[in-house]
Amino acid sequence: MSFTTIQVDADLAAALGKLKTHHRQSYNEVIATLVEFFRDSKSGIEYDEFLRRIQQPKMKELWDNKYDEVWENV
């Protein structure tokens, strides 16, 4: 495994330090966890967007109808 050095400002280094799950955890592990979380949440967001799109026509059919309009004016 090879390593490289990256520069981060002191505030970001402190924020990374607060994300450690134990005091001996490396910044490499913290960043890897963040990357994994981002990938998982991104795929989750895409899935949610997919569900929203396929449900949208049915929801429009259910909510945009003359029967609901009658009840709104009662």
C-alpha positions in Angstrom: 0.0 0.0 0.0 1.3 3.4 -0.8 0.5 6.6 1.0 0.4 10.3 0.0 0.1 13.5 2.0 -2.9 15.8 1.7 -3.2 19.3 3.1 -6.3 20.2 5.2 -6.8 23.2 7.3 -6.8 22.9 11.1 -10.6 23.1 11.4 -11.1 20.2 9.0 -8.4 18.2 10.8 -10.2 18.9 14.1 -13.5 17.8 12.6 -12.0 14.6 11.3 -10.6 14.0 14.7 -14.0 14.3 16.3 -15.3 11.6 13.9 -12.9 9.0 15.2 -14.6 6.0 16.8 -11.6 5.3 19.0 -8.5 7.4 19.8 -6.1 5.2 17.7 -8.2 5.3 14.6 -6.3 6.7 11.6 -7.5 9.6 9.5 -7.3 7.2 6.6 -9.9 5.0 8.3 -12.1 8.0 9.1 -12.0 9.3 5.5 -12.6 5.8 4.1 -15.7 5.6 6.3 -16.9 8.9 5.1 -16.4 7.8 1.4 -18.3 4.6 2.0 -21.2 6.5 3.8 -21.3 9.0 0.9 -21.5 6.2 -1.7 -24.2 4.4 0.2 -26.3 7.6 0.7 -25.9 8.6 -2.9 -27.3 5.2 -4.1 -30.1 5.6 -1.6 -30.9 9.1 -2.9 -31.0 7.7 -6.4 -33.3 4.9 -5.3 -35.6 7.4 -3.6 -35.7 9.6 -6.7 -36.5 6.5 -8.8 -39.4 5.6 -6.5 -40.7 9.1 -6.5 -40.7 9.2 -10.3 -42.5 5.9 -10.8 -45.1 6.8 -8.1 -45.7 10.3 -9.3 -48.3 9.5 -12.1 -50.4 7.4 -9.6 -50.2 10.0 -6.9 -51.3 12.7 -9.4 -54.2 10.4 -10.4 -55.2 9.9 -6.8 -54.9 13.6 -5.7 -56.0 15.4 -8.8 -59.6 14.3 -9.2 -63.0 16.0 -9.2 -64.1 14.2 -6.0 -61.4 15.9 -3.9 -62.4 19.2 -5.4 -66.0 18.7 -4.2 -64.8 18.1 -0.6 -62.6 21.1 -0.6 -65.6 23.3 -1.3 -67.9 21.9 1.3 
